[in-house]
């Protein structure tokens, strides 16, 4: 039997030359069985090539074409080779994690149903099929799962509302419009382990009585869309959907469509604008019917909960922040990638210990958490635990788990201005605080930075931020002031 060599095929690995490396390995050693997996999320090592041995997979990376040709010229290299990283499963960056949702990412071939099942796939669905809808909802509620898209709303409460809502037709909608800067966990699931999301949506359908689902995927993710389409076809052909009709819909390319009601408007073929609430989507969502709207990671966690039990999920995390967080490190960071860790580890542990500090080697000036509308967190708050309640105490949010690192050369005043500029560009225009406030915000920041009546304009800027927070219809206008206020508090001299 030929030795199997695994080369990642997700978008980031491909952008770093994985396709060419895979071709080089196959050309240098035709006798080897070269397969394409997803990514483990260790992006500073990509393309990370793995070789199967009796002891486990050993890794080599990052490789380029020339190194791959040299390394595999004599066949598969051994663990004794000086370039070998050792057993991949024993790498410190993986050993330090608590992988529940991402356990198969980078391990299996994304479109292999056999491998998915061999690594525990569909165990959660099989258990769900033996339970009543109420029992499924109870298990998800007991697990403590909260929405991983940023709002952190209890998933079980949302599902119970949809289950109890009257309606002959109900829907499951997956929000895969991953638009926050520094986030890529959703894409990793869709490209590396697509059957996991499908299984989660199927379980959600059983839980609330929905026979139709839609994955609203960001238009900038063509590989994820293609992978999901094929995975749905394979799952349906194998009988795993059992009458549950699932489709992928390409997003409209607007940041605002990441907001659940704007997403529903877009999914209905309309312009993506925020809806007034109430009614909530749980009672009047897609086409006015009761609808579950969950993020990719939320739905991908459900099969784990059903397969391993609610208590197992609750054994991770702290307080009301239970389970794990898929932290995505980006920006000026030495080891950028995805790290799944229990809620409660500190920001410092993630950024400095796992991330290795800045790529430039200079001191960290700030970390922006929660996307382009998240606060800039200074080093004095780096010992704050990564959980929803602790972050509230420092006027920050975890959001989708994206962390963007900046060194001491970053101009925080310019970045604060960008928050308003971004909001002005991406606003749907439905409410005045967001539509007008963001434009006025850019103007006020510019006056402050020019030294024009700086004291008065700082007072005006705080009033404007409060108006946007209190008066905006959705999180875009309501959170755009957060990075500005954090700069005013911690880096006032740069504004």
Helices and strands as residue ranges (DSSP letters): E 4-8, H 11-15, H 18-28, E 33-37, G 43-45, E 49-53, E 56-60, H 65-71, E 86-87, G 88-90, H 92-95, H 113-118, H 123-129, H 133-143, H 155-164, E 171-176, H 185-192, H 194-208, E 212-217, H 222-237, E 245-250, G 255-258, H 260-267, H 281-284, G 286-288, E 291-295, H 296-308, H 310-314, E 317-318, E 321-322, E 324-331, E 337-342, H 347-348, I 349-354, E 364-369, E 376-378, G 379-381, H 388-393, E 402-407, H 412-426, H 432-449, H 454-471, H 475-490, G 492-494
